[in-house]
Amino acid sequence: MRKHYRHILERGKTTDNESDSEKLIWEADIREYYQWRNVRRFMFILSMIIGFLSVLMLTKTVR
């Protein structure tokens, strides 16, 4: 998976002198970015929950 960020994708839309193949590549990259967005969001939330639970478990062992 290529890493793209929204500002990079938006910047790519403003160029008018692109060839057809470059436009197709940009469209594929945009689709891939939005396809993996929910997975990245889920992994971020899951890692936050695991981190919070590990801190709670650590505080119980310190007492």
C-alpha positions as CSV (number, residue, x, y, z in Angstrom):
1,M,0.0,0.0,0.0
2,R,1.4,3.4,-0.9
3,K,1.2,6.1,1.7
4,H,-0.7,9.1,0.7
5,Y,-2.1,12.0,2.7
6,R,-5.1,14.2,1.8
7,H,-3.1,17.3,1.1
8,I,-0.9,15.4,-1.4
9,L,-4.0,14.1,-3.1
10,E,-5.6,17.5,-3.2
11,R,-2.5,19.1,-4.6
12,G,-2.4,16.5,-7.4
13,K,-5.9,17.6,-8.6
14,T,-4.8,21.1,-9.5
15,T,-2.3,20.2,-12.2
16,D,-3.8,20.5,-15.7
17,N,-0.9,19.4,-17.8
18,E,-1.0,15.7,-16.8
19,S,-1.1,12.9,-19.3
20,D,-3.9,10.3,-19.3
21,S,-1.7,7.7,-17.6
22,E,-0.8,10.1,-14.8
23,K,-4.5,10.9,-14.2
24,L,-5.3,7.2,-14.1
25,I,-2.5,6.6,-11.6
26,W,-3.8,9.5,-9.4
27,E,-7.3,8.1,-9.5
28,A,-6.1,4.7,-8.5
29,D,-4.1,6.1,-5.7
30,I,-7.1,8.1,-4.4
31,R,-9.2,4.9,-4.5
32,E,-6.6,3.0,-2.6
33,Y,-6.3,5.8,0.0
34,Y,-10.0,5.7,0.7
35,Q,-10.2,1.9,0.6
36,W,-7.6,1.6,3.4
37,R,-8.8,4.6,5.5
38,N,-11.3,2.5,7.6
39,V,-8.6,-0.1,8.3
40,R,-6.2,2.5,9.4
41,R,-8.8,4.1,11.6
42,F,-9.7,0.7,13.2
43,M,-6.0,-0.1,13.8
44,F,-5.5,3.3,15.5
45,I,-8.5,2.9,17.8
46,L,-7.5,-0.7,18.6
47,S,-4.0,0.4,19.5
48,M,-5.3,3.2,21.7
49,I,-7.5,0.7,23.6
50,I,-4.6,-1.7,24.0
51,G,-2.4,1.1,25.3
52,F,-5.0,2.2,27.7
53,L,-5.6,-1.3,29.0
54,S,-1.9,-1.9,29.4
55,V,-1.5,1.3,31.4
56,L,-4.4,0.1,33.6
57,M,-2.8,-3.3,34.1
58,L,0.5,-1.6,35.0
59,T,-1.1,0.6,37.6
60,K,-2.7,-2.4,39.2
61,T,0.7,-4.2,39.5
62,V,2.4,-1.1,41.0
63,R,-0.1,-0.9,43.9
